[in-house]
């Protein structure tokens, strides 16, 4: 078993945060009607992608009826539809569709992970829950040594990444298209592909394409 695979296995078994354990499992029992015939993952969600990525993408947390259902980051919800379509346009995914873990999707030269590994109520982990998960991101970054570029999808992911890399305080300011050097890596900011951002036009496909184009340029 590789070091990343061992970390993923440890994450999947994690029960550190009682509130998150209760919530993710409750959602798995009280399924959304559209998914009533499906078995929910209802566990922490590990990273997904290549083992030696040049680019690491960091999101916030699994969605209750997305990754908490499918067991793969950003898979099975509107945010994932938007994200994987952009990754495909950038040449970082082999297809734009993301339905479930068996849909044939593969990432190219990159890995997708999150600051928090369990679905939180209202998509909002507490400060203590973010702190409990911080060590997983730090270790994943250490194992992804070739990932000279990190794309943070949202402000929480940005702050979590800066902290995991032992970055400065005060932290560099997050913004879409923000770029800074932290511990020898380039950190890029991108608005999170939530429906709140994509449906209102705060984040457009062209805006995400620009960030991923810059990430590819930096990663060579």
N, CA, C and O of each residue as an XYZ file, in Angstrom:
880
protein
N       0.846     -1.195      0.000
C       0.000      0.000      0.000
C       0.882      1.247      0.000
O       1.823      1.345      0.788
N       0.576      2.202     -0.889
C       1.339      3.440     -0.936
C       1.039      4.299      0.281
O       0.060      4.067      0.989
N       1.896      5.304      0.522
C       1.675      6.198      1.655
C       0.357      6.948      1.519
O      -0.360      7.123      2.504
N       0.026      7.398      0.293
C      -1.238      8.095      0.085
C      -2.419      7.167      0.313
O      -3.420      7.566      0.908
N      -2.308      5.939     -0.153
C      -3.387      4.971      0.057
C      -3.585      4.699      1.542
O      -4.718      4.554      2.001
N      -2.494      4.627      2.292
C      -2.588      4.413      3.734
C      -3.265      5.605      4.411
O      -4.085      5.428      5.312
N      -2.920      6.817      3.976
C      -3.570      8.004      4.527
C      -5.056      8.001      4.192
O      -5.888      8.300      5.048
N      -5.390      7.665      2.956
C      -6.800      7.611      2.558
C      -7.571      6.615      3.417
O      -8.696      6.891      3.834
N      -6.967      5.454      3.683
C      -7.630      4.439      4.496
C      -7.851      4.948      5.922
O      -8.887      4.679      6.530
N      -6.875      5.681      6.446
C      -7.011      6.246      7.787
C      -8.140      7.271      7.827
O      -8.923      7.307      8.775
N      -8.216      8.100      6.790
C      -9.268      9.113      6.715
C     -10.647      8.463      6.686
O     -11.553      8.898      7.396
N     -10.809      7.432      5.877
C     -12.107      6.768      5.735
C     -12.608      6.220      7.067
O     -13.817      6.167      7.297
N     -11.707      5.816      7.935
C     -12.081      5.240      9.230
C     -12.235      6.286     10.339
O     -12.544      5.932     11.477
N     -12.028      7.544     10.030
C     -12.000      8.581     11.067
C     -13.388      8.812     11.680
O     -14.400      8.858     10.981
N     -13.396      8.955     13.022
C     -14.615      9.271     13.763
C     -14.314     10.341     14.829
O     -14.888     10.316     15.918
N     -13.422     11.266     14.509
C     -12.965     12.239     15.502
C     -14.054     13.224     15.932
O     -14.080     13.642     17.089
N     -14.947     13.597     15.024
C     -15.886     14.696     15.279
C     -17.306     14.156     15.423
O     -17.943     13.850     14.415
N     -17.819     14.030     16.645
C     -19.131     13.410     16.857
C     -20.253     14.059     16.057
O     -21.103     13.350     15.518
N     -20.279     15.379     15.965
C     -21.347     16.054     15.221
C     -21.329     15.661     13.758
O     -22.381     15.415     13.167
N     -20.144     15.598     13.169
C     -20.041     15.246     11.762
C     -20.360     13.771     11.530
O     -21.000     13.418     10.540
N     -19.914     12.917     12.439
C     -20.248     11.489     12.323
C     -21.760     11.313     12.347
O     -22.313     10.600     11.509
N     -22.434     11.956     13.299
C     -23.888     11.829     13.406
C     -24.582     12.349     12.153
O     -25.520     11.729     11.653
N     -24.118     13.489     11.650
C     -24.775     14.110     10.496
C     -24.589     13.288      9.228
O     -25.556     13.005      8.520
N     -23.351     12.906      8.940
C     -23.113     12.167      7.696
C     -23.892     10.855      7.690
O     -24.404     10.445      6.648
N     -23.988     10.188      8.852
C     -24.696      8.919      8.916
C     -26.212      9.122      8.871
O     -26.933      8.305      8.297
N     -26.692     10.205      9.475
C     -28.120     10.511      9.404
C     -28.539     10.772      7.967
O     -29.579     10.288      7.520
N     -27.729     11.538      7.241
C     -28.032     11.816      5.833
C     -28.050     10.516      5.032
O     -28.862     10.351      4.122
N     -27.153      9.598      5.376
C     -27.112      8.312      4.685
C     -28.339      7.462      4.937
O     -28.690      6.614      4.116
N     -28.999      7.682      6.071
C     -30.243      6.954      6.378
C     -31.463      7.672      5.804
O     -32.331      7.055      5.185
N     -31.511      8.989      6.024
C     -32.656      9.786      5.568
C     -32.345     10.335      4.181
O     -32.092     11.529      4.022
N     -32.365      9.481      3.203
C     -31.876      9.817      1.868
C     -32.791     10.812      1.156
O     -33.991     10.878      1.421
N     -32.204     11.570      0.261
C     -32.995     12.399     -0.631
C     -33.825     11.481     -1.528
O     -33.346     10.432     -1.957
N     -35.060     11.871     -1.809
C     -35.982     11.001     -2.551
C     -35.400     10.547     -3.884
O     -35.621      9.411     -4.304
N     -34.658     11.425     -4.547
C     -34.093     11.082     -5.859
C     -33.061      9.969     -5.771
O     -32.764      9.317     -6.772
N     -32.509      9.744     -4.573
C     -31.459      8.738     -4.392
C     -31.884      7.641     -3.420
O     -31.044      6.963     -2.830
N     -33.177      7.475     -3.263
C     -33.696      6.555     -2.245
C     -33.248      5.115     -2.463
O     -33.169      4.342     -1.508
N     -32.954      4.745     -3.708
C     -32.558      3.361     -3.991
C     -31.043      3.163     -3.945
O     -30.554      2.080     -4.267
N     -30.297      4.196     -3.549
C     -28.839      4.117     -3.554
C     -28.295      3.918     -2.135
O     -28.897      4.361     -1.157
N     -27.159      3.250     -2.049
C     -26.440      3.122     -0.788
C     -25.499      4.307     -0.640
O     -24.602      4.497     -1.463
N     -25.697      5.103      0.402
C     -24.842      6.265      0.639
C     -23.502      5.817      1.216
O     -23.433      4.870      2.000
N     -22.446      6.510      0.815
C     -21.114      6.289      1.375
C     -21.121      6.599      2.869
O     -20.752      5.752      3.682
N     -21.541      7.817      3.233
C     -21.754      8.236      4.624
C     -20.538      8.038      5.522
O     -20.673      7.693      6.696
N     -19.364      8.256      4.967
C     -18.102      8.181      5.709
C     -17.223      9.361      5.283
O     -17.590     10.086      4.358
N     -16.091      9.570      5.922
C     -15.169     10.591      5.420
C     -14.742     10.265      3.990
O     -14.629      9.097      3.615
N     -14.509     11.299      3.207
C     -14.172     11.129      1.796
C     -12.687     11.419      1.590
O     -12.222     12.507      1.929
N     -11.936     10.467      1.040
C     -10.505     10.685      0.816
C     -10.249     11.508     -0.443
O     -11.175     11.831     -1.187
N      -8.991     11.839     -0.667
C      -8.616     12.519     -1.890
C      -8.792     11.615     -3.106
O      -8.973     10.403     -2.988
N      -8.732     12.255     -4.297
C      -8.980     11.534     -5.537
C      -8.065     12.102     -6.623
O      -7.939     13.317     -6.771
N      -7.427     11.204     -7.379
C      -6.588     11.640     -8.488
C      -5.292     10.856     -8.551
O      -5.206      9.745     -8.027
N      -4.281     11.434     -9.195
C      -3.022     10.729     -9.385
C      -2.201     10.774     -8.094
O      -2.390     11.655     -7.255
N      -1.299      9.824     -7.953
C      -0.510      9.721     -6.726
C       0.638     10.721     -6.649
O       1.103     11.046     -5.556
N       1.098     11.209     -7.794
C       2.171     12.202     -7.814
C       1.716     13.404     -8.632
O       2.216     13.632     -9.733
N       0.780     14.164     -8.103
C       0.219     15.278     -8.879
C       1.172     16.463     -8.972
O       1.977     16.710     -8.074
N       1.059     17.186    -10.076
C       1.748     18.465    -10.204
C       0.882     19.588     -9.646
O       1.384     20.639     -9.249
N      -0.444     19.343     -9.622
C      -1.410     20.326     -9.136
C      -2.302     19.655     -8.097
O      -2.817     18.561     -8.330
N      -2.483     20.301     -6.961
C      -3.410     19.815     -5.938
C      -4.543     20.823     -5.820
O      -4.302     22.021     -5.669
N      -5.776     20.339     -5.889
C      -6.949     21.189     -5.726
C      -7.583     20.895     -4.377
O      -7.801     19.736     -4.024
N      -7.881     21.956     -3.617
C      -8.415     21.793     -2.264
C      -9.788     22.460     -2.194
O      -9.918     23.663     -2.421
N     -10.815     21.660     -1.874
C     -12.153     22.187     -1.685
C     -12.461     22.379     -0.214
O     -11.574     22.319      0.637
N     -13.754     22.613      0.076
C     -14.175     22.827      1.462
C     -14.468     21.510      2.160
O     -13.752     21.131      3.087
N     -15.511     20.805      1.729
C     -15.951     19.575      2.388
C     -16.919     18.853      1.472
O     -17.464     19.466      0.554
N     -17.151     17.563      1.694
C     -18.127     16.832      0.879
C     -19.532     17.412      1.047
O     -19.901     17.872      2.128
N     -20.304     17.382     -0.030
C     -21.711     17.767      0.045
C     -22.530     16.591      0.579
O     -22.198     15.432      0.331
N     -23.592     16.895      1.306
C     -24.376     15.852      1.972
C     -24.895     14.799      0.999
O     -24.834     13.602      1.283
N     -25.407     15.245     -0.153
C     -25.977     14.305     -1.118
C     -25.110     14.191     -2.371
O     -25.529     13.637     -3.387
N     -23.884     14.732     -2.274
C     -22.906     14.594     -3.345
C     -21.866     13.576     -2.939
O     -22.111     12.372     -3.008
N     -20.690     14.055     -2.508
C     -19.611     13.132     -2.144
C     -19.962     12.264     -0.951
O     -19.471     11.139     -0.851
N     -20.801     12.752     -0.037
C     -21.222     11.917      1.087
C     -22.066     10.738      0.609
O     -22.179      9.723      1.296
N     -22.653     10.882     -0.570
C     -23.417      9.783     -1.171
C     -22.536      8.894     -2.035
O     -22.612      7.669     -1.951
N     -21.697      9.512     -2.868
C     -20.942      8.757     -3.865
C     -19.584      8.278     -3.372
O     -19.040      7.311     -3.906
N     -19.023      8.946     -2.353
C     -17.720      8.557     -1.842
C     -16.553      9.093     -2.634
O     -15.424      8.642     -2.436
N     -16.786     10.044     -3.529
C     -15.689     10.651     -4.292
C     -15.877     12.163     -4.308
O     -16.979     12.658     -4.544
N     -14.803     12.884     -4.057
C     -14.865     14.331     -3.945
C     -15.592     14.977     -5.129
O     -15.323     14.668     -6.290
N     -16.512     15.875     -4.804
C     -17.241     16.694     -5.784
C     -18.074     15.872     -6.777
O     -18.471     16.390     -7.821
N     -18.337     14.626     -6.471
C     -19.041     13.771     -7.426
C     -20.506     13.614     -7.044
O     -20.833     13.260     -5.912
N     -21.386     13.886     -8.012
C     -22.803     13.666     -7.811
C     -23.595     14.892     -7.426
O     -24.719     14.764     -6.941
N     -23.037     16.101     -7.628
C     -23.797     17.321     -7.346
C     -23.450     18.391     -8.369
O     -22.557     18.204     -9.195
N     -24.159     19.513     -8.311
C     -23.983     20.572     -9.309
C     -22.601     21.206     -9.240
O     -22.043     21.594    -10.266
N     -22.046     21.314     -8.034
C     -20.695     21.876     -7.917
C     -19.692     21.025     -8.680
O     -18.826     21.542     -9.385
N     -19.824     19.707     -8.528
C     -18.936     18.799     -9.247
C     -19.131     18.865    -10.743
O     -18.160     18.792    -11.496
N     -20.378     19.003    -11.192
C     -20.632     19.130    -12.630
C     -19.863     20.310    -13.197
O     -19.244     20.207    -14.256
N     -19.904     21.432    -12.489
C     -19.221     22.648    -12.935
C     -17.709     22.459    -12.891
O     -16.999     22.829    -13.826
N     -17.226     21.875    -11.789
C     -15.781     21.716    -11.603
C     -15.175     20.753    -12.612
O     -14.173     21.081    -13.247
N     -15.760     19.572    -12.772
C     -15.153     18.584    -13.650
C     -15.258     18.980    -15.120
O     -14.397     18.613    -15.919
N     -16.294     19.720    -15.483
C     -16.353     20.243    -16.846
C     -15.172     21.184    -17.097
O     -14.571     21.162    -18.171
N     -14.846     22.008    -16.098
C     -13.712     22.922    -16.235
C     -12.388     22.164    -16.268
O     -11.499     22.502    -17.050
N     -12.252     21.150    -15.430
C     -11.029     20.342    -15.449
C     -10.854     19.648    -16.792
O      -9.735     19.525    -17.291
N     -11.949     19.199    -17.373
C     -11.862     18.553    -18.686
C     -11.431     19.553    -19.748
O     -10.589     19.237    -20.588
N     -11.993     20.751    -19.723
C     -11.596     21.782    -20.694
C     -10.116     22.128    -20.557
O      -9.456     22.460    -21.541
N      -9.599     22.050    -19.327
C      -8.191     22.379    -19.077
C      -7.254     21.212    -19.353
O      -6.039     21.353    -19.215
N      -7.798     20.062    -19.742
C      -6.954     18.892    -19.976
C      -6.520     18.213    -18.698
O      -5.535     17.475    -18.693
N      -7.245     18.452    -17.601
C      -6.894     17.876    -16.307
C      -7.825     16.729    -15.909
O      -7.673     16.155    -14.830
N      -8.784     16.393    -16.768
C      -9.678     15.260    -16.549
C     -10.006     14.650    -17.905
O     -10.056     15.355    -18.913
N     -10.229     13.343    -17.928
C     -10.459     12.652    -19.197
C     -11.878     12.793    -19.719
O     -12.148     12.455    -20.871
N     -12.800     13.296    -18.878
C     -14.191     13.473    -19.299
C     -14.831     14.532    -18.421
O     -14.362     14.777    -17.310
N     -15.900     15.166    -18.903
C     -16.543     16.220    -18.106
C     -17.599     15.708    -17.144
O     -18.009     16.441    -16.244
N     -18.053     14.473    -17.304
C     -19.134     13.954    -16.475
C     -18.609     13.360    -15.174
O     -17.547     12.738    -15.141
N     -19.373     13.564    -14.104
C     -19.049     12.955    -12.820
C     -20.353     12.491    -12.182
O     -21.143     13.305    -11.703
N     -20.570     11.195    -12.179
C     -21.838     10.633    -11.704
C     -21.636      9.818    -10.435
O     -22.329     10.020     -9.439
N     -20.669      8.885    -10.482
C     -20.369      8.034     -9.334
C     -18.938      7.534     -9.464
O     -18.238      7.888    -10.413
N     -18.504      6.716     -8.519
C     -17.109      6.264     -8.508
C     -16.781      5.324     -9.662
O     -15.609      5.059     -9.930
N     -17.793      4.824    -10.340
C     -17.566      3.866    -11.435
C     -17.847      4.466    -12.799
O     -18.093      3.730    -13.755
N     -17.815      5.797    -12.912
C     -18.186      6.439    -14.179
C     -17.024      6.577    -15.155
O     -17.204      7.116    -16.247
N     -15.827      6.099    -14.782
C     -14.673      6.160    -15.673
C     -13.894      7.453    -15.616
O     -12.930      7.617    -16.364
N     -14.277      8.375    -14.755
C     -13.564      9.647    -14.640
C     -12.163      9.434    -14.085
O     -11.977      8.723    -13.098
N     -11.181     10.055    -14.726
C      -9.799     10.043    -14.255
C      -9.242     11.452    -14.317
O      -9.475     12.179    -15.284
N      -8.506     11.837    -13.285
C      -7.824     13.124    -13.304
C      -6.444     12.958    -13.933
O      -5.843     11.886    -13.865
N      -5.953     14.027    -14.543
C      -4.689     14.003    -15.279
C      -3.739     15.013    -14.640
O      -3.961     16.221    -14.719
N      -2.680     14.508    -14.007
C      -1.669     15.381    -13.435
C      -2.101     16.137    -12.202
O      -1.397     17.041    -11.751
N      -3.247     15.783    -11.649
C      -3.719     16.529    -10.487
C      -4.449     15.618     -9.507
O      -4.768     14.470     -9.818
N      -4.704     16.152     -8.324
C      -5.405     15.433     -7.271
C      -6.371     16.408     -6.607
O      -6.071     17.593     -6.460
N      -7.520     15.901     -6.212
C      -8.572     16.717     -5.610
C      -8.800     16.265     -4.177
O      -8.988     15.076     -3.919
N      -8.784     17.211     -3.246
C      -8.974     16.885     -1.840
C      -9.786     17.999     -1.184
O     -10.354     18.841     -1.879
N      -9.847     18.013      0.151
C     -10.656     19.021      0.834
C     -10.074     19.337      2.202
O      -9.297     18.566      2.765
N     -10.471     20.488      2.717
C     -10.026     20.907      4.042
C     -10.684     20.079      5.134
O     -10.065     19.805      6.163
N     -11.941     19.676      4.919
C     -12.702     18.858      5.861
C     -13.233     17.653      5.101
O     -13.700     17.790      3.970
N     -13.168     16.465      5.715
C     -13.439     15.232      4.963
C     -14.846     14.672      5.151
O     -15.233     13.745      4.440
N     -15.621     15.216      6.094
C     -17.000     14.770      6.311
C     -17.969     15.883      5.922
O     -17.659     17.066      6.059
N     -19.138     15.493      5.439
C     -20.173     16.472      5.124
C     -20.644     17.163      6.398
O     -21.074     16.486      7.332
N     -20.574     18.499      6.466
C     -21.037     19.217      7.661
C     -22.465     19.748      7.477
O     -22.864     20.042      6.350
N     -23.232     19.876      8.550
C     -24.551     20.514      8.446
C     -24.432     21.923      7.870
O     -23.521     22.673      8.220
N     -25.366     22.272      6.982
C     -25.369     23.591      6.328
C     -24.043     23.903      5.620
O     -23.706     25.067      5.402
N     -23.301     22.851      5.265
C     -22.013     23.036      4.584
C     -21.052     23.910      5.385
O     -20.202     24.591      4.811
N     -21.186     23.890      6.707
C     -20.385     24.783      7.548
C     -19.736     24.010      8.693
O     -20.367     23.805      9.730
N     -18.496     23.582      8.524
C     -17.789     22.952      9.649
C     -17.424     23.986     10.695
O     -17.182     25.150     10.375
N     -17.387     23.557     11.947
C     -16.978     24.464     13.011
C     -15.456     24.647     12.993
O     -14.736     23.929     12.300
N     -14.996     25.610     13.760
C     -13.553     25.843     13.850
C     -12.839     24.606     14.400
O     -11.774     24.228     13.913
N     -13.435     23.980     15.421
C     -12.827     22.785     16.003
C     -12.788     21.637     14.988
O     -11.808     20.894     14.935
N     -13.827     21.492     14.197
C     -13.856     20.429     13.180
C     -12.810     20.679     12.101
O     -12.161     19.747     11.628
N     -12.652     21.924     11.720
C     -11.597     22.245     10.745
C     -10.226     21.936     11.328
O      -9.335     21.457     10.626
N     -10.065     22.214     12.625
C      -8.786     21.947     13.289
C      -8.510     20.443     13.357
O      -7.372     20.016     13.160
N      -9.528     19.649     13.630
C      -9.358     18.194     13.712
C      -8.906     17.615     12.373
O      -8.138     16.654     12.339
N      -9.378     18.194     11.280
C      -9.055     17.677      9.944
C      -7.747     18.246      9.385
O      -7.234     17.748      8.383
N      -7.214     19.272     10.020
C      -6.068     19.983      9.457
C      -4.865     19.069      9.251
O      -4.127     19.226      8.279
N      -4.665     18.124     10.151
C      -3.500     17.244     10.042
C      -3.563     16.377      8.781
O      -2.530     16.065      8.189
N      -4.765     15.992      8.375
C      -4.888     15.183      7.159
C      -4.418     15.970      5.930
O      -3.707     15.434      5.080
N      -4.814     17.227      5.844
C      -4.379     18.034      4.706
C      -2.875     18.270      4.745
O      -2.208     18.208      3.713
N      -2.339     18.542      5.935
C      -0.885     18.746      6.050
C      -0.127     17.517      5.569
O       0.845     17.642      4.823
N      -0.559     16.335      5.987
C       0.118     15.104      5.580
C      -0.057     14.828      4.093
O       0.862     14.333      3.440
N      -1.213     15.139      3.564
C      -1.433     14.924      2.132
C      -0.538     15.839      1.299
O       0.006     15.424      0.275
N      -0.393     17.066      1.738
C       0.515     17.986      1.055
C       1.956     17.483      1.115
O       2.686     17.570      0.127
N       2.362     16.962      2.260
C       3.718     16.426      2.383
C       3.934     15.246      1.443
O       5.012     15.107      0.864
N       2.931     14.400      1.287
C       3.053     13.237      0.410
C       2.998     13.627     -1.063
O       3.557     12.932     -1.912
N       2.331     14.728     -1.366
C       2.256     15.212     -2.750
C       3.386     16.221     -2.979
O       3.138     17.400     -3.233
N       4.615     15.746     -2.887
C       5.782     16.633     -2.918
C       5.948     17.357     -4.252
O       6.475     18.469     -4.294
N       5.501     16.732     -5.338
C       5.669     17.328     -6.659
C       4.604     18.366     -6.975
O       4.675     19.033     -8.007
N       3.623     18.507     -6.101
C       2.537     19.467     -6.340
C       3.024     20.878     -6.020
O       2.823     21.382     -4.915
N       3.664     21.500     -6.995
C       4.175     22.853     -6.801
C       3.101     23.911     -6.901
O       3.336     25.074     -6.575
N       1.906     23.508     -7.358
C       0.780     24.431     -7.497
C      -0.398     23.879     -6.711
O      -0.758     22.711     -6.861
N      -0.996     24.715     -5.875
C      -2.190     24.333     -5.114
C      -3.286     25.340     -5.446
O      -3.094     26.550     -5.321
N      -4.434     24.825     -5.868
C      -5.591     25.677     -6.167
C      -6.589     25.535     -5.026
O      -7.096     24.441     -4.777
N      -6.874     26.630     -4.337
C      -7.826     26.626     -3.225
C      -9.186     27.068     -3.737
O      -9.339     28.176     -4.252
N     -10.175     26.189     -3.591
C     -11.536     26.481     -4.040
C     -12.310     27.090     -2.876
O     -13.012     26.388     -2.148
N     -12.176     28.380     -2.713
C     -12.864     29.088     -1.648
C     -11.945     29.522     -0.521
O     -10.811     29.057     -0.405
N     -12.458     30.429      0.312
C     -11.645     31.030      1.353
C     -11.246     30.077      2.466
O     -10.128     30.160      2.975
N     -12.147     29.162      2.858
C     -11.788     28.214      3.908
C     -10.675     27.294      3.433
O      -9.743     27.006      4.184
N     -10.766     26.831      2.190
C      -9.709     25.987      1.631
C      -8.394     26.755      1.534
O      -7.328     26.191      1.783
N      -8.458     28.017      1.180
C      -7.262     28.877      1.106
C      -6.584     28.959      2.468
O      -5.381     28.721      2.581
N      -7.353     29.297      3.501
C      -6.776     29.432      4.844
C      -6.240     28.100      5.359
O      -5.179     28.050      5.981
N      -6.980     27.018      5.096
C      -6.531     25.696      5.538
C      -5.217     25.312      4.871
O      -4.348     24.717      5.509
N      -5.067     25.647      3.595
C      -3.845     25.317      2.866
C      -2.668     26.130      3.376
O      -1.577     25.596      3.575
N      -2.888     27.424      3.586
C      -1.810     28.268      4.134
C      -1.338     27.711      5.468
O      -0.135     27.616      5.714
N      -2.280     27.344      6.330
C      -1.917     26.816      7.644
C      -1.204     25.468      7.520
O      -0.226     25.212      8.223
N      -1.694     24.609      6.625
C      -1.092     23.281      6.458
C       0.338     23.381      5.958
O       1.165     22.522      6.260
N       0.632     24.422      5.198
C       1.978     24.628      4.669
C       2.861     25.429      5.629
O       4.019     25.716      5.323
N       2.310     25.783      6.782
C       3.086     26.573      7.733
C       3.309     27.984      7.262
O       4.362     28.574      7.503
N       2.303     28.529      6.580
C       2.431     29.857      5.995
C       2.388     30.975      7.019
O       2.233     30.722      8.213
N       2.524     32.218      6.555
C       2.666     33.371      7.453
C       1.343     33.789      8.085
O       0.267     33.447      7.593
N       1.439     34.520      9.160
C       0.317     35.216      9.783
C       0.636     36.702      9.818
O       1.750     37.064     10.196
N      -0.271     37.563      9.450
C      -1.588     37.231      8.913
C      -1.481     36.498      7.568
O      -0.520     36.663      6.817
N      -2.489     35.699      7.304
C      -2.480     34.941      6.067
C      -2.617     35.869      4.862
O      -3.209     36.943      4.974
N      -2.076     35.467      3.711
C      -2.345     36.203      2.475
C      -3.854     36.248      2.216
O      -4.571     35.306      2.554
N      -4.322     37.315      1.631
C      -5.751     37.515      1.425
C      -6.271     36.676      0.268
O      -5.703     36.682     -0.825
N      -7.368     35.947      0.523
C      -7.996     35.149     -0.520
C      -8.784     36.032     -1.489
O      -9.366     37.044     -1.098
N      -8.788     35.632     -2.736
C      -9.626     36.256     -3.755
C      -9.571     35.403     -5.000
O      -8.653     34.600     -5.165
N     -10.540     35.565     -5.873
C     -10.487     34.810     -7.116
C      -9.330     35.326     -7.971
O      -9.236     36.519     -8.258
N      -8.460     34.410     -8.367
C      -7.282     34.790     -9.140
C      -6.113     35.224     -8.281
O      -5.053     35.562     -8.809
N      -6.282     35.224     -6.959
C      -5.166     35.579     -6.079
C      -4.041     34.560     -6.243
O      -4.294     33.377     -6.472
N      -2.817     35.020     -6.128
C      -1.641     34.158     -6.309
C      -0.569     34.553     -5.301
O      -0.231     35.729     -5.176
N      -0.041     33.573     -4.589
C       0.993     33.860     -3.603
C       1.894     32.646     -3.452
O       1.507     31.528     -3.789
N       3.090     32.872     -2.947
C       4.031     31.782     -2.687
C       3.997     31.435     -1.200
O       4.140     32.307     -0.343
N       3.806     30.160     -0.914
C       3.790     29.673      0.460
C       4.642     28.414      0.537
O       4.336     27.412     -0.110
N       5.697     28.464      1.317
C       6.567     27.307      1.546
C       7.035     26.670      0.233
O       7.060     25.446      0.098
N       7.393     27.497     -0.704
C       7.936     27.003     -1.964
C       6.901     26.526     -2.968
O       7.259     25.978     -4.010
N       5.627     26.725     -2.672
C       4.563     26.349     -3.605
C       3.753     27.581     -3.987
O       3.677     28.550     -3.231
N       3.156     27.531     -5.157
C       2.301     28.623     -5.594
C       0.854     28.290     -5.251
O       0.327     27.263     -5.680
N       0.224     29.154     -4.484
C      -1.171     28.986     -4.096
C      -2.028     29.924     -4.938
O      -1.806     31.135     -4.968
N      -3.010     29.343     -5.619
C      -3.939     30.114     -6.446
C      -5.323     30.084     -5.812
O      -5.762     29.045     -5.317
N      -6.007     31.214     -5.825
C      -7.355     31.285     -5.300
C      -8.393     31.194     -6.396
O      -8.222     31.763     -7.474
N      -9.471     30.475     -6.119
C     -10.582     30.345     -7.059
C     -11.877     30.313     -6.247
O     -11.955     29.616     -5.236
N     -12.877     31.050     -6.676
C     -14.158     30.944     -5.988
C     -14.645     29.499     -6.028
O     -14.417     28.782     -7.002
N     -15.312     29.084     -4.966
C     -15.841     27.727     -4.887
C     -16.974     27.567     -5.909
O     -17.795     28.472     -6.057
N     -17.029     26.425     -6.618
C     -18.082     26.235     -7.632
C     -19.426     25.838     -7.020
O     -20.085     24.921     -7.511
N     -19.828     26.516     -5.966
C     -21.131     26.276     -5.358
C     -22.218     26.843     -6.254
O     -21.955     27.719     -7.078
N     -23.434     26.348     -6.096
C     -24.539     26.892     -6.887
C     -24.749     28.368     -6.577
O     -25.132     29.139     -7.458
N     -24.503     28.766     -5.336
C     -24.647     30.173     -4.977
C     -23.731     31.048     -5.825
O     -24.096     32.166     -6.187
N     -22.539     30.539     -6.142
C     -21.596     31.307     -6.961
C     -21.850     31.148     -8.454
O     -21.786     32.124     -9.202
N     -22.137     29.926     -8.893
C     -22.266     29.691    -10.337
C     -23.613     30.151    -10.877
O     -23.684     30.627    -12.010
N     -24.682     30.021    -10.098
C     -26.005     30.440    -10.577
C     -26.142     31.951    -10.620
O     -26.918     32.478    -11.416
N     -25.400     32.657     -9.775
C     -25.478     34.119     -9.740
C     -24.473     34.783    -10.671
O     -24.504     36.000    -10.849
N     -23.579     33.991    -11.268
C     -22.567     34.561    -12.147
C     -21.349     35.086    -11.428
O     -20.463     35.671    -12.052
N     -21.292     34.888    -10.127
C     -20.077     35.306     -9.399
C     -18.878     34.500     -9.874
O     -17.757     35.006     -9.922
N     -19.124     33.229    -10.228
C     -18.092     32.396    -10.835
C     -18.617     31.897    -12.162
O     -19.632     31.203    -12.208
N     -17.938     32.243    -13.242
C     -18.318     31.810    -14.587
C     -17.328     30.750    -15.078
O     -16.230     30.636    -14.534
N     -17.707     29.970    -16.105
C     -16.750     29.012    -16.670
C     -15.455     29.679    -17.105
O     -14.373     29.123    -16.920
N     -15.563     30.863    -17.679
C     -14.365     31.559    -18.145
C     -13.434     31.924    -16.990
O     -12.212     31.876    -17.135
N     -14.011     32.287    -15.847
C     -13.196     32.629    -14.680
C     -12.454     31.409    -14.152
O     -11.280     31.494    -13.793
N     -13.149     30.273    -14.107
C     -12.476     29.056    -13.637
C     -11.438     28.592    -14.654
O     -10.371     28.112    -14.274
N     -11.741     28.731    -15.939
C     -10.779     28.355    -16.977
C      -9.483     29.153    -16.830
O      -8.393     28.619    -17.032
N      -9.606     30.417    -16.482
C      -8.412     31.257    -16.339
C      -7.529     30.764    -15.195
O      -6.305     30.738    -15.327
N      -8.139     30.374    -14.075
C      -7.362     29.872    -12.940
C      -6.680     28.558    -13.301
O      -5.498     28.372    -13.015
N      -7.417     27.649    -13.927
C      -6.825     26.353    -14.271
C      -5.773     26.503    -15.372
O      -4.795     25.756    -15.402
N      -5.969     27.455    -16.265
C      -4.940     27.721    -17.267
C      -3.666     28.219    -16.618
O      -2.568     27.823    -17.007
N      -3.810     29.085    -15.629
C      -2.638     29.579    -14.902
C      -1.968     28.448    -14.127
O      -0.740     28.376    -14.070
N      -2.771     27.564    -13.529
C      -2.208     26.442    -12.785
C      -1.396     25.546    -13.713
O      -0.305     25.106    -13.351
N      -1.913     25.276    -14.892
C      -1.173     24.451    -15.858
C       0.121     25.142    -16.310
O       1.163     24.502    -16.458
N       0.035     26.430    -16.521
C       1.219     27.195    -16.925
C       2.308     27.104    -15.856
O       3.476     26.877    -16.172
N       1.930     27.280    -14.609
C       2.906     27.233    -13.513
C       3.472     25.830    -13.308
O       4.645     25.657    -12.976
N       2.603     24.824    -13.517
C       3.034     23.440    -13.296
C       3.860     22.892    -14.449
O       4.491     21.841    -14.338
N       3.844     23.617    -15.549
C       4.644     23.181    -16.697
C       4.051     22.026    -17.439
O       4.626     21.564    -18.425
